[in-house]
């Protein structure tokens, strides 16, 4: 592990979420404590009942591709680049692209291999490839740095940020465009997450998903694509990424290792890598899906490693659990929070952890620890700081 940190900066943000197309739609929805989820028909074992889902609506530029996935990825990345350029960023010679993705083109696979029984043209088949939206994006902007996918389940956003930082630290690139995209809330996927006992579709989100509170049943599924421009020496960045860490439980395909040794060690490593102490952390932007095992793990390391004054929030009750894009959405929210001086925490619905924020709260600065726990044993944490 690198013992001395060297921060990078978030210089531009783009977003497509259940709130709609654009960064401002995300922020305005969260700041007003509005729900991104709506009742969507066509779910359940027979696809004959509605479900609460924070689904990305139709939209985007048809020239960006035939699916919501391709259009969302390109739109979020493009908005981040435009935002960064408006804030004074000039691309360097080597701009790399990192795309955090887990399931990819769910909509097109369903259409081509169910409704059309596999009868597709070569052009249509190429649209399914994870390289296609990346290739067209690099061509649009004339970027020639490395381009690759990153996948660590729900922790993919944090994994992408730390990979981008590693590229910048190593001098492989001058800048990184990082995008995390997950539009996988199909009826089939929701049904299996329901059967796993973690996704709730039949209850209003703030009642179903209560991270760190009594009576929480799990999470509402969400979709998103979030883009960021990452670099150094920017004039007006949103936030700094001081450092972080990743680890793996090597224990079970869905359950967290009960002793919490690895997840707690990952947070300790993230603090060390960032050059800070637990007592320096003002806010825990938690993974916070509202499941018992994740609440237990995060409450434990918060108690063991962070300051008594550290306050906790999770935006998943509002924006949904956006799976492979979840931690990227939540990093973007923290960065936007520094800009707006507000933490868009959801309102509490039940007794729970005394550190948990209750509704939108003025942000007074300080460091944020963003934790993310991915199904299958992925642990991750990054430390964010307000711009200097």
N, C-alpha and C positions, 0 to 999 in steps of 0.2 A: 504494500500500500504506500502511496505517496504521502509522506508525513507533513509536507508543507503545502498549503493550499495556494492556488492561483485562480482567482475568481474569473468567471465569464459573465456576460451581461445579456439580458433579454431586451432586445432593441425593437421588436415589432411583434404584434400578436394578431392572429386571425382566428375566427371561430365559426363553425356551423354546428348548431346543437338543436335540441328539442325546442328551444326558444325561437329558432329561426336562423336565417342566414346573415351572419355578421357578428363581430365582436360586441357591438353596442347592444344588440338584442340579448346576448348572454348576460351582460352586466346589468342591464335595466331589469331583466326578469329576476335575477338573483337579488338585486338591491331592493326590489319591491316584495321579496318573499313569495313570488309567484311560482306556480308549479310548471315545470316543463312538460310533465306527463299529461296525457289526455286518455280518455277511453277509446281504444282502437278495436274495431270489430275484426272477427276472423281468427280468434284464438281458442285455446282449449284443445282437448283430444280430438274433437270433431270439427275444430275451427268454426264453431258456431256461437261463440260468446265473446263479449268485449273484455279487454284487459287494459289495465293502466300501464302505459308505455310512454317514455319520453323519446318519441320517434322524430328523426329529422324529417321535416316536411319536404315535399317536392319543390324543386327550384334549381337554381344554378344555371350555368351556360351550357346548352346542348353541345356546343363545340368541345367541351371538356370531356365528353364521353357519354355513353348511353345509360349510365346508372347514377343513382344518388351517391354511391361510393366514390366514383371517379370525379364527379362534379364537386362533391364536398371537399375531397382532398385538394383539388386544384384551387378551389375558391378560398379555403383556409390559408393555404400557402401563399397565394397571390395577395390576399389581404394583409398577411404578415409582412410581406416584402414591401408593399405600398406604404404600409404604416411605418416601417423602419426607414424607408427612403424619405418620407415626409418628416421624420424626426432626425434627419441628417446622416443616415447610413449610406455609405458608398461601397458597393460590393468589391471585395478584393479579387485577386487573380484566380484564386482557387476557392470556389464556393461549393461546399459539399451538401448533399441531401441525405437526411436520415428519415425513414418512414417507419413509425411504430405501428405494427399491424398484426392481428392475430388470425381472424377468419377471412378477411378480405371481401371479395365480391359475392356476398351472400345472395343479393337480389338476382344477379345475372345467372348464377348457378341454378337457383330455383326455377327461373324462367326457362333457361335453355334445356335443363335436364329433367324437368317435370312437365311443364306445360307443353314444351316442344319435343319431348322425348329424345333429346340429344341431337336433334337435327340442326346443326349450326354451320355457318360458313366459316372459313378460315379467319376472316376479318372479325367476326363475332367471337370466335374462340380466343383470338389474341386479346380481346377486351377483358377476358378473365384473368390474364396473366398479371401477377403483382408487379412486374417490371413495366407494364404499359403506362399507367398514370405517371410513374416516375420518369420514364423516358420522354413522354410528351412534355412534362413539366421542365425537365432539364433543357430540352430543345427550345421551349418558349423563351427562356431567360438566357440561354447561351452559357449555362454553367457547366464547367468541365471538371469539377472536383469529384471525389468518390460519391457514389450513390448506392445505398443499401437499405434493406429492411432490418428492423430490430423487433424481437418478439420475446416478451417475458410475461405473458398473460396480463393480468390487471396491473402489473407493475411496469408495463412497457413504456409508459410515459417517462417515469423516472429513469428507466434503463436508457432511453433515447437521449435524455439530457446528459447523463453521465458519459455516454459514448461520445456525444458531441464535445463535451469538455475534454475527454481523452484525446480526440482528434486535434483540438486546438492546442492542448498542452504539448502534444507531440510535434506540432508544426506541420501536420499533414494538410491542413486547410487554413485559410484566412478567416472564413466565416462558415457557418452552418445554417441551412434552413432545415428545421426540424418540424415534422408533421406527425401527428398520431391520429389514426382514423379507425373507427369501429362503427359500422352500420349493420350490426348482426342481430337486431332484435326481431327476427322472423318468428312466426308462430312455432316452428319446430324448435328453435333454440330456446325460446321462452318456456315451452312445455317441459323441456328436459331440465332447465334450471329450476322450474317449479318442483319437479320430481326429486331434485337434489335437496329441496327444502330451504332454498335461500332466496329465490325470487318470489315476490308477492304481486299478484295481478288483480286481485279482487277487492282491494281496499285502498281508499284514498291515501296517497303517498305519505303525508305527514303523520297519519295514524299507523301505517304499516311499518315505515322505516324510521326508527327512533334511535339513532346511534347514541350509546352511552346512557340510555334511559330504560326504565322498566317497560316491559310490554312490547319491545321491538320484535318484529317477526322476520325481518330480512330487508331486502332492497327492491326497489322498482327499477326495471331495466331501462337503460337509456342508450342513446346513440350520439356520436359527435365526431367531428374532425377539428383539430386545433393545430394551428401553425405558429411557429416562433422563429425569429431571426436571432441567432446567437453569435456573439462576437466579443471583441474587446475594444476599449477606447472609444465607446459611443458617447455622444454628447448628451443625450436625454434618454437613458434606458429606463425601462419599467422597474427592473429589479436586478440584483446580482445573484448568481448561483455560486456559492462559496465552495461547495464540494458535496460529497456524499459517499454512499457505499451500497453494495449489493451483496446478497448471499443466498444460499439455498438450504432448506431444511433437510433434504435427502431423507424424507420421512414417509409421505403419503401423497396420493394424487389429489386429494381435496382438503385434508385436515392439517392444521398447524401443529407442529411438534409440541407436545404438551408442556415440556419444561420451559419453552420459550427461549432457550439458550441462543439459537441462531438469530431470531428476530431481534432480541435485545442486543446481541453482539453487533448486529448490523447497524443499529442506531448508534451504539457507542463508536463504531468505526467511522460512521458518517460525521459525527461530531469531531473526532480526531482528524479526519481528512480535511475538514473545513477549518481547522484551527480554532475551534470554539469549545466552550464547556457547556454542559447541560444547563447550568445556571444562567447562561446567556440567552436561552431560547424563550422568547416571549409568547409565541403561539405554536400550537401543534395543529397543523392542517392535516387532519387525520384521514387515513383510508376510510374509516368510518362507514362501512356498509350496513351497519345495524344487525349484524349476525353476532351470536354470543361469543364465538371463538375469536373473532377479530376485535370486538370490544374488549375482551379480556386481555388480549395480547397488547393492545395499544395502551390501555389503562395501566398495565403492569410496567411497561418501559417508561411511560410518562412519570409514574410514581418513583421508579428506581433511578432514573437518569436525568430527569428534567427538573427545573426549578419549581418550588411550591407555588410560584405565581404564574406558571405557564398555563394559559387558557386553551381550551380545545374547541374545535369546530369541525364539522363535516358538511359539505354542500350536497351530498348525495340525496338527501330527502327532497331537494328542490330540482336539481338537474338530472337526477337519476344516476345509476351506476353504469357508466359508459364503457365498461369492460376494458378493452385494450387501449382506449383513449382516456380512461378515467383519471389517471394521475396527471396527464397533460392538461385536461380541463381544469383540474384543481390547482396546478401550478399557475396557469393563466389567471385564475381567479385571485390567487394570492398576489400576483404581480399587478393586476388591475386594482386590487385593494390598496396597494401602496400608492398608486397614482391618485385614487379617489379618497383616500383616508377613511376607508370603511371596510369592515369584514361583513360580508353578506351571509351571516350565519342564519340558519333556519330557526323559527321559534320552537321552544321546547314544548313538548306535549305531556310529559310525565316526569316524576321524580327520577333523578339519576346522578351522574358524576357531578360533584360540586364545581369542577373546573369548566364545565360545558357552558359555552356562551348561549344566550337566549335572544335570538333575533339579531337584526343588523346592529353592529356595534362599532363606534368610532375606533379607528386604528391609530395608535399613537407612535408607530414606528417599532423598531426592534426586529429580532431575527425570527424567522418562521422555519420550523422543521416540517417538511412534507414527507409523510410516510406512505408507503403503498405496499400492500401484501397481495401477491398474485397466486391464484389457484395452482396447486401443484408444488408449492414450497418456495416460491420466489419472494424474497424480502428485499426492500429497498428503502432508502431515505436520502433526501437531499436537504441542504440548508440554504435558505433564501434570505437575502438581506435587502433593505431598501436601497435605492440608488444613492450614490455619493454625490 
